[in-house]
């Protein structure tokens, strides 16, 4: 895998200024409309756009940035991604219930007695489950992205056997990709905040631009995993 390529590939496209420019405008609209529900629409479109980038990288296209033409397709694919991760996060919310029960038991005993000890044990066990599921979800996330992008089927995000095989057989690359995605997020945060130096107006450009770049880096990394995987993606 060419990990460094993920950070710069978008600038290799002969038409990168226009394509990224449109993406920045979409991101800006999403940010400005975020206080109301309709702001989710452009945000979800960006997710769908990045899934198309992932698929193009997986398919070996020289210039993976797609044209901003299939707006309904971007929205539909982005919506599938959001739904998939909401479903995968349900166990996290369910685990929070026993944590709340344990906290109530511990608090009800004023820090003493068998009830408090049981409540504390309940919290510890539930917290361990929370951490384990969170780690599992982080590791399997690239496979979810890849399967959704390549197959364009929501059901592909829940085929646990295929997802686990894809994760297991590419674990080293997945860990590196996750770490590099975190690095990209840190760089994007720093770059986005630089806009405030140019007054607030500058941040209106730097923040959506840095965020889009971060998503594109992630998409390219995951696309490379799918392309080089020994486990069939489709």
Secondary structure as a PSIPRED ss2 file (coil, helix, strand):
# PSIPRED VFORMAT (PSIPRED V4.0)

   1 X C   1.000  0.000  0.000
   2 X C   1.000  0.000  0.000
   3 X C   1.000  0.000  0.000
   4 X H   0.000  1.000  0.000
   5 X H   0.000  1.000  0.000
   6 X H   0.000  1.000  0.000
   7 X H   0.000  1.000  0.000
   8 X C   1.000  0.000  0.000
   9 X H   0.000  1.000  0.000
  10 X H   0.000  1.000  0.000
  11 X H   0.000  1.000  0.000
  12 X C   1.000  0.000  0.000
  13 X C   1.000  0.000  0.000
  14 X C   1.000  0.000  0.000
  15 X C   1.000  0.000  0.000
  16 X H   0.000  1.000  0.000
  17 X H   0.000  1.000  0.000
  18 X H   0.000  1.000  0.000
  19 X H   0.000  1.000  0.000
  20 X H   0.000  1.000  0.000
  21 X H   0.000  1.000  0.000
  22 X H   0.000  1.000  0.000
  23 X H   0.000  1.000  0.000
  24 X H   0.000  1.000  0.000
  25 X H   0.000  1.000  0.000
  26 X H   0.000  1.000  0.000
  27 X H   0.000  1.000  0.000
  28 X H   0.000  1.000  0.000
  29 X H   0.000  1.000  0.000
  30 X H   0.000  1.000  0.000
  31 X H   0.000  1.000  0.000
  32 X H   0.000  1.000  0.000
  33 X C   1.000  0.000  0.000
  34 X C   1.000  0.000  0.000
  35 X C   1.000  0.000  0.000
  36 X C   1.000  0.000  0.000
  37 X C   1.000  0.000  0.000
  38 X C   1.000  0.000  0.000
  39 X H   0.000  1.000  0.000
  40 X H   0.000  1.000  0.000
  41 X H   0.000  1.000  0.000
  42 X H   0.000  1.000  0.000
  43 X H   0.000  1.000  0.000
  44 X H   0.000  1.000  0.000
  45 X H   0.000  1.000  0.000
  46 X H   0.000  1.000  0.000
  47 X H   0.000  1.000  0.000
  48 X H   0.000  1.000  0.000
  49 X H   0.000  1.000  0.000
  50 X H   0.000  1.000  0.000
  51 X H   0.000  1.000  0.000
  52 X H   0.000  1.000  0.000
  53 X H   0.000  1.000  0.000
  54 X H   0.000  1.000  0.000
  55 X H   0.000  1.000  0.000
  56 X H   0.000  1.000  0.000
  57 X H   0.000  1.000  0.000
  58 X H   0.000  1.000  0.000
  59 X C   1.000  0.000  0.000
  60 X C   1.000  0.000  0.000
  61 X C   1.000  0.000  0.000
  62 X C   1.000  0.000  0.000
  63 X C   1.000  0.000  0.000
  64 X C   1.000  0.000  0.000
  65 X C   1.000  0.000  0.000
  66 X C   1.000  0.000  0.000
  67 X C   1.000  0.000  0.000
  68 X C   1.000  0.000  0.000
  69 X C   1.000  0.000  0.000
  70 X C   1.000  0.000  0.000
  71 X H   0.000  1.000  0.000
  72 X H   0.000  1.000  0.000
  73 X H   0.000  1.000  0.000
  74 X H   0.000  1.000  0.000
  75 X H   0.000  1.000  0.000
  76 X H   0.000  1.000  0.000
  77 X H   0.000  1.000  0.000
  78 X H   0.000  1.000  0.000
  79 X H   0.000  1.000  0.000
  80 X H   0.000  1.000  0.000
  81 X H   0.000  1.000  0.000
  82 X H   0.000  1.000  0.000
  83 X H   0.000  1.000  0.000
  84 X H   0.000  1.000  0.000
  85 X H   0.000  1.000  0.000
  86 X H   0.000  1.000  0.000
  87 X H   0.000  1.000  0.000
  88 X H   0.000  1.000  0.000
  89 X C   1.000  0.000  0.000
  90 X H   0.000  1.000  0.000
  91 X H   0.000  1.000  0.000
  92 X H   0.000  1.000  0.000
  93 X H   0.000  1.000  0.000
  94 X H   0.000  1.000  0.000
  95 X H   0.000  1.000  0.000
  96 X H   0.000  1.000  0.000
  97 X H   0.000  1.000  0.000
  98 X H   0.000  1.000  0.000
  99 X H   0.000  1.000  0.000
 100 X H   0.000  1.000  0.000
 101 X H   0.000  1.000  0.000
 102 X H   0.000  1.000  0.000
 103 X H   0.000  1.000  0.000
 104 X H   0.000  1.000  0.000
 105 X H   0.000  1.000  0.000
 106 X H   0.000  1.000  0.000
 107 X H   0.000  1.000  0.000
 108 X H   0.000  1.000  0.000
 109 X C   1.000  0.000  0.000
 110 X C   1.000  0.000  0.000
 111 X C   1.000  0.000  0.000
 112 X C   1.000  0.000  0.000
 113 X H   0.000  1.000  0.000
 114 X H   0.000  1.000  0.000
 115 X H   0.000  1.000  0.000
 116 X H   0.000  1.000  0.000
 117 X H   0.000  1.000  0.000
 118 X H   0.000  1.000  0.000
 119 X H   0.000  1.000  0.000
 120 X H   0.000  1.000  0.000
 121 X H   0.000  1.000  0.000
 122 X H   0.000  1.000  0.000
 123 X H   0.000  1.000  0.000
 124 X H   0.000  1.000  0.000
 125 X H   0.000  1.000  0.000
 126 X H   0.000  1.000  0.000
 127 X H   0.000  1.000  0.000
 128 X H   0.000  1.000  0.000
 129 X H   0.000  1.000  0.000
 130 X H   0.000  1.000  0.000
 131 X H   0.000  1.000  0.000
 132 X H   0.000  1.000  0.000
 133 X H   0.000  1.000  0.000
 134 X H   0.000  1.000  0.000
 135 X H   0.000  1.000  0.000
 136 X H   0.000  1.000  0.000
 137 X H   0.000  1.000  0.000
 138 X H   0.000  1.000  0.000
 139 X H   0.000  1.000  0.000
 140 X H   0.000  1.000  0.000
 141 X H   0.000  1.000  0.000
 142 X H   0.000  1.000  0.000
 143 X H   0.000  1.000  0.000
 144 X H   0.000  1.000  0.000
 145 X H   0.000  1.000  0.000
 146 X H   0.000  1.000  0.000
 147 X H   0.000  1.000  0.000
 148 X H   0.000  1.000  0.000
 149 X H   0.000  1.000  0.000
 150 X H   0.000  1.000  0.000
 151 X H   0.000  1.000  0.000
 152 X C   1.000  0.000  0.000
 153 X C   1.000  0.000  0.000
 154 X H   0.000  1.000  0.000
 155 X H   0.000  1.000  0.000
 156 X H   0.000  1.000  0.000
 157 X H   0.000  1.000  0.000
 158 X H   0.000  1.000  0.000
 159 X C   1.000  0.000  0.000
 160 X H   0.000  1.000  0.000
 161 X H   0.000  1.000  0.000
 162 X H   0.000  1.000  0.000
 163 X H   0.000  1.000  0.000
 164 X H   0.000  1.000  0.000
 165 X H   0.000  1.000  0.000
 166 X H   0.000  1.000  0.000
 167 X H   0.000  1.000  0.000
 168 X H   0.000  1.000  0.000
 169 X H   0.000  1.000  0.000
 170 X C   1.000  0.000  0.000
 171 X H   0.000  1.000  0.000
 172 X H   0.000  1.000  0.000
 173 X H   0.000  1.000  0.000
 174 X H   0.000  1.000  0.000
 175 X H   0.000  1.000  0.000
 176 X H   0.000  1.000  0.000
 177 X H   0.000  1.000  0.000
 178 X H   0.000  1.000  0.000
 179 X H   0.000  1.000  0.000
 180 X H   0.000  1.000  0.000
 181 X H   0.000  1.000  0.000
 182 X H   0.000  1.000  0.000
 183 X H   0.000  1.000  0.000
 184 X H   0.000  1.000  0.000
 185 X H   0.000  1.000  0.000
 186 X H   0.000  1.000  0.000
 187 X H   0.000  1.000  0.000
 188 X H   0.000  1.000  0.000
 189 X H   0.000  1.000  0.000
 190 X H   0.000  1.000  0.000
 191 X H   0.000  1.000  0.000
 192 X H   0.000  1.000  0.000
 193 X H   0.000  1.000  0.000
 194 X H   0.000  1.000  0.000
 195 X H   0.000  1.000  0.000
 196 X H   0.000  1.000  0.000
 197 X H   0.000  1.000  0.000
 198 X H   0.000  1.000  0.000
 199 X H   0.000  1.000  0.000
 200 X H   0.000  1.000  0.000
 201 X H   0.000  1.000  0.000
 202 X H   0.000  1.000  0.000
 203 X H   0.000  1.000  0.000
 204 X H   0.000  1.000  0.000
 205 X H   0.000  1.000  0.000
 206 X H   0.000  1.000  0.000
 207 X H   0.000  1.000  0.000
 208 X H   0.000  1.000  0.000
 209 X H   0.000  1.000  0.000
 210 X H   0.000  1.000  0.000
 211 X H   0.000  1.000  0.000
 212 X H   0.000  1.000  0.000
 213 X H   0.000  1.000  0.000
 214 X H   0.000  1.000  0.000
 215 X H   0.000  1.000  0.000
 216 X H   0.000  1.000  0.000
 217 X H   0.000  1.000  0.000
 218 X H   0.000  1.000  0.000
 219 X H   0.000  1.000  0.000
 220 X H   0.000  1.000  0.000
 221 X H   0.000  1.000  0.000
 222 X H   0.000  1.000  0.000
 223 X H   0.000  1.000  0.000
 224 X H   0.000  1.000  0.000
 225 X H   0.000  1.000  0.000
 226 X H   0.000  1.000  0.000
 227 X H   0.000  1.000  0.000
 228 X H   0.000  1.000  0.000
 229 X C   1.000  0.000  0.000
 230 X C   1.000  0.000  0.000
 231 X C   1.000  0.000  0.000
 232 X C   1.000  0.000  0.000
 233 X C   1.000  0.000  0.000
 234 X C   1.000  0.000  0.000
